[in-house]
Amino acid sequence: MPLHPQARDFLATVASDEGAGHDARTLEDIRRARAAPDPFVLHRGPLTTLPFVRDELAEAVPIRVYRADPGDGPLPVVVYFHGGGFVGGSVKRSDAMGRFLAVRTGAVVVSAGYRLAPEHPFPAAADDAWTVVRDIFARPAFYQSNGVVAVAGESAGGNLAAVAAWQARDAGLRLAHQALACPLLDAAMELPSHRDYAKGYALSAAELAWSLRCYAGGADPADPRLSPLRLPDVAGLPPATVVTAEYDVLRDEGEAYARRLAEAGVPAECRRWDGALHGFTALPGLFDQGAEARDYLAARLRQAL
C-alpha cells in the first residue's frame, strides 16, 4: 500500500534524520534531548483525569501507577514499557498512554521508568523490566492486584515486555497476555524490512543501529534478553497481540515473532497497519491509524484480562 496521507504529511513536516551523525552524539547531546520539551506532547492523547495516579518504586525502579476504577478492590494489572530506543522516552512522556490504558482496559496500569542507555547499558533496562513484573507478583496487595498480570510495550518497550514474558514463564509466573506495538525483537537487523525501509520512513536503520550500540554495546545479538525473537523455545509463553506498521524497519521481526508463537501453539494475533510508520501508536493525535491501533490493543488486553 502507499503511505497513508497522514504519514506522508508527517514525513514532509519533520526534519529528516538521514545523515544526522548519530555516532557523533555525545552523552550531553542525549541528555539535552531528553530534557527538551516533548514536541509531540499535544498528539499523544488526552491526559484523562483519573481518581488514582501516584509515583512509587518497584524495589529501586521508578513506576507510575494508574487506576480508573474509583473503588479499592483488586483488579488485573497491565505493566507498560515506553519506547525510545533504550536511550529516550520516559514515564512522563507516556503519561497519556498510561491513562488511556487504565480507562480502556479497566486494569491497574504500572508504567515502568526503566534505566536508559548509554549511562546504563544492557541488560539494565531488561533487568528493571523484570524487577517490576516480579514485584507485582510479590506484592499484589500493594498494587491492588487480583493476580492477573499482562505486559505491554511500544518499540524498545515492546522488547522489554517480550523479554519479561519469557523470564516470567521460566520463573513459573503466569502472564495473561503480551501486547506489543512495533516491537524491537531482533538486534541482528537482518530481516528484509531493515533494508526495505532503511531510509526515509521516520525511524532509519542508521538510527536503530546507533540506539542498539548505545544499549547493547558488544553484547551477542542472539542473547534472548536482547533479541527475544531468538529465544530457543517459545512454547508456553503468554498469548500475544502484535501490531506492526507497513513502513517500519521493525515490521518483519514483530510479524516473525507472532508466527513463531503460533507455530509453537501459543495464541498470537498479529495485525499490520498498511501505510503506517514506526511509532504511529504513540501519536493518536497525528495518525488516525494510531488511534485505531491503540483501541485494538486495549480491547485485546481487556479481553485477555
C-alpha positions in Angstrom: 0.0 0.0 0.0 1.1 3.6 -0.5 1.9 5.7 2.6 -1.2 6.8 4.4 -1.7 10.5 3.7 -1.2 11.4 7.3 2.1 9.5 7.3 3.2 11.3 4.1 2.3 14.7 5.6 4.2 13.8 8.8 7.3 12.9 6.8 7.1 16.2 4.9 7.0 18.3 8.0 9.5 16.7 10.3 13.3 17.0 9.9 14.9 14.0 8.3 17.3 12.0 10.4 19.3 10.9 7.4 23.0 12.0 7.8 22.3 13.2 11.3 25.6 11.8 12.5 24.2 9.6 15.3 27.6 8.2 16.1 28.9 11.7 16.9 26.3 12.4 19.6 27.7 12.9 23.0 26.2 11.9 26.3 25.5 15.6 26.8 23.6 15.7 23.5 21.5 12.8 24.6 20.7 14.3 27.9 19.7 17.6 26.3 17.3 15.8 24.0 15.7 14.0 27.0 15.3 17.3 28.9 13.9 19.2 25.9 10.1 19.8 25.8 8.3 17.0 24.1 7.5 18.3 20.5 4.6 15.8 20.2 3.0 16.3 23.6 -0.3 17.5 22.2 -0.5 14.5 19.9 -0.1 11.7 22.5 -3.7 11.7 23.6 -5.7 13.4 26.3 -4.5 13.5 29.9 -7.7 12.0 31.2 -8.3 12.8 34.9 -8.2 9.6 37.0 -9.1 9.1 40.6 -5.8 7.4 41.3 -2.3 8.3 39.9 0.8 8.0 42.0 4.6 7.6 41.7 6.1 4.7 43.5 9.1 2.4 43.5 9.2 -1.3 42.5 12.3 -2.1 44.5 14.6 0.6 43.1 12.7 1.1 39.8 10.5 4.3 39.5 7.0 3.5 38.4 3.7 5.4 37.9 0.6 3.6 38.9 -2.8 4.4 37.3 -6.3 3.3 38.3 -9.5 4.4 36.6 -11.8 2.4 38.9 -12.7 4.6 41.9 -13.0 1.6 44.2 -10.3 -0.1 46.2 -10.9 -3.8 45.2 -8.3 -5.9 43.4 -8.0 -5.6 39.7 -5.9 -7.0 36.9 -2.6 -5.2 36.2 -1.0 -4.1 32.9 2.7 -3.4 33.1 3.6 -0.8 30.4 7.1 -0.1 29.0 7.5 3.1 27.0 9.5 3.3 23.7 12.5 5.5 22.9 15.2 3.2 21.6 16.5 2.4 25.1 18.1 5.9 25.2 15.0 8.1 25.5 11.3 8.2 26.4 10.0 8.3 30.0 7.0 7.7 32.2 6.2 11.4 31.9 6.2 11.4 28.1 4.0 8.3 28.1 1.6 9.6 30.7 -1.3 9.9 28.2 -0.9 6.2 27.2 -0.9 5.1 30.9 -4.1 6.9 31.5 -5.7 5.6 28.2 -4.8 2.0 29.1 -6.2 2.4 32.6 -9.5 3.6 31.3 -9.9 1.3 28.3 -8.7 -2.0 30.0 -10.2 -1.5 33.4 -6.9 -2.6 34.9 -4.3 -1.0 37.2 -1.6 0.2 34.9 2.0 0.3 36.1 4.3 2.4 33.8 7.9 1.5 34.3 10.7 4.1 34.4 13.5 1.7 33.5 17.1 2.9 33.2 18.3 4.3 29.9 21.5 3.8 27.9 24.3 4.8 27.4 24.6 5.5 31.1 23.0 2.2 31.9 23.8 -0.4 29.1 22.4 -3.8 28.5 21.0 -5.6 30.4 20.0 -2.7 32.8 16.6 -2.0 31.1 15.7 -5.7 30.8 16.7 -6.2 34.5 14.5 -3.3 35.5 11.5 -4.6 33.5 11.8 -8.0 35.1 12.1 -6.3 38.6 8.8 -4.5 38.1 7.0 -7.6 36.9 8.4 -9.7 39.7 7.5 -7.1 42.3 3.8 -7.1 41.1 3.6 -10.8 41.7 5.5 -10.5 45.0 3.3 -7.6 46.4 -0.2 -8.0 45.0 -1.9 -6.0 47.8 0.4 -3.0 47.2 -0.7 -2.9 43.6 -4.3 -3.8 44.3 -3.8 -6.8 42.0 -6.0 -9.8 41.7 -3.1 -11.8 40.4 -3.9 -11.4 36.7 -1.0 -9.6 35.1 -0.2 -8.6 31.5 2.7 -6.8 29.9 2.6 -4.2 27.1 5.1 -2.0 25.3 6.0 0.0 22.2 9.2 -0.3 20.2 12.0 -0.7 22.7 9.4 -1.1 25.3 7.9 -4.0 23.3 11.3 -5.6 23.5 11.3 -5.3 27.3 7.7 -6.7 27.5 8.7 -9.7 25.4 11.8 -10.3 27.4 9.9 -10.1 30.7 7.3 -12.5 29.3 9.8 -15.3 28.8 11.5 -14.6 32.1 8.1 -14.8 33.9 7.5 -18.2 32.1 10.8 -19.5 33.2 10.2 -18.3 36.8 6.8 -20.1 36.9 4.8 -16.8 36.9 1.8 -16.8 34.6 1.2 -13.7 32.5 -2.2 -13.3 30.9 -1.0 -11.5 27.8 1.8 -9.7 26.0 0.7 -6.7 23.8 3.5 -5.4 21.6 3.3 -2.3 19.3 6.0 -2.0 16.6 8.4 -4.1 18.8 12.1 -4.3 18.5 12.8 -8.0 18.9 15.9 -8.9 16.9 19.1 -6.9 17.4 20.8 -8.5 14.4 18.9 -6.3 12.0 19.0 -8.9 9.2 15.4 -9.1 8.0 14.1 -7.7 4.8 12.3 -4.7 6.4 15.6 -3.5 7.8 16.7 -3.0 4.2 13.4 -2.1 2.5 12.6 0.8 4.9 16.2 1.8 6.0 15.8 5.4 4.9 13.1 8.0 4.7 10.4 6.4 7.0 10.8 8.1 10.4 13.0 5.5 12.1 16.0 4.9 9.9 18.2 1.8 10.1 21.1 4.1 11.0 19.3 5.5 14.0 18.2 2.0 15.1 21.7 0.7 14.8 23.0 3.6 16.8 20.4 3.1 19.6 21.3 -0.6 19.7 25.0 0.2 20.0 24.2 2.6 22.9 22.3 0.0 24.7 23.8 -3.4 23.7 27.4 -2.4 23.0 29.2 -5.7 22.2 26.5 -8.0 23.5 25.7 -11.0 21.5 22.6 -10.2 19.4 21.5 -13.8 19.9 21.1 -13.3 23.6 17.3 -13.6 24.2 17.5 -10.8 26.8 18.3 -8.6 23.9 16.6 -10.4 21.0 13.5 -12.3 22.2 12.8 -13.4 18.7 15.9 -15.6 19.1 14.6 -17.3 22.2 15.3 -21.0 21.5 11.9 -22.2 22.9 8.8 -20.0 22.8 6.4 -22.7 23.9 4.4 -21.7 27.0 4.8 -18.0 26.5 1.7 -15.9 27.2 -0.7 -15.2 24.4 0.2 -12.2 22.3 -1.1 -9.3 20.3 1.4 -7.7 17.9 0.8 -4.5 16.0 3.1 -3.7 13.1 3.4 -0.8 10.6 4.0 -1.4 7.0 6.7 1.2 6.5 8.8 0.2 9.6 12.3 -1.3 9.8 11.0 -3.3 12.7 8.0 -4.7 10.9 9.3 -8.2 9.9 10.6 -9.1 13.4 7.3 -8.4 15.0 5.5 -10.5 12.5 8.1 -13.3 12.7 7.7 -13.3 16.5 3.9 -13.8 16.2 4.4 -16.6 13.6 6.9 -18.4 15.9 4.4 -18.2 18.8 1.6 -19.6 16.7 3.8 -22.4 15.4 4.6 -23.3 19.0 0.9 -23.4 19.9 0.8 -20.0 21.6 -2.3 -18.0 20.7 -1.0 -15.0 18.8 -2.7 -12.4 16.7 -0.7 -10.0 14.5 -2.2 -7.1 12.7 -0.4 -4.9 10.3 -1.5 -1.3 9.6 -0.8 -0.7 5.9 0.7 2.7 5.0 1.7 3.4 8.6 5.1 4.5 10.1 7.0 3.3 13.1 5.7 4.6 16.4 2.3 5.6 15.0 0.5 4.1 18.0 2.2 6.7 20.3 0.7 9.6 18.4 -3.1 9.2 18.0 -3.4 12.9 17.6 -1.4 12.8 14.4 -2.4 9.4 13.0 -6.0 8.1 12.8 -4.4 4.7 12.4 -2.6 5.2 15.7 -5.9 5.7 17.5 -7.3 2.6 15.8 -4.3 0.5 16.8 -4.4 1.7 20.4 -8.1 0.9 20.6 -7.4 -2.6 19.2 -4.5 -3.2 21.7 -6.6 -2.1 24.6 -9.6 -4.3 23.5 -7.3 -7.3 23.2 -5.8 -6.6 26.7 -9.2 -6.2 28.2 -10.4 -9.4 26.7 -7.3 -11.3 28.0 -7.7 -9.9 31.5 
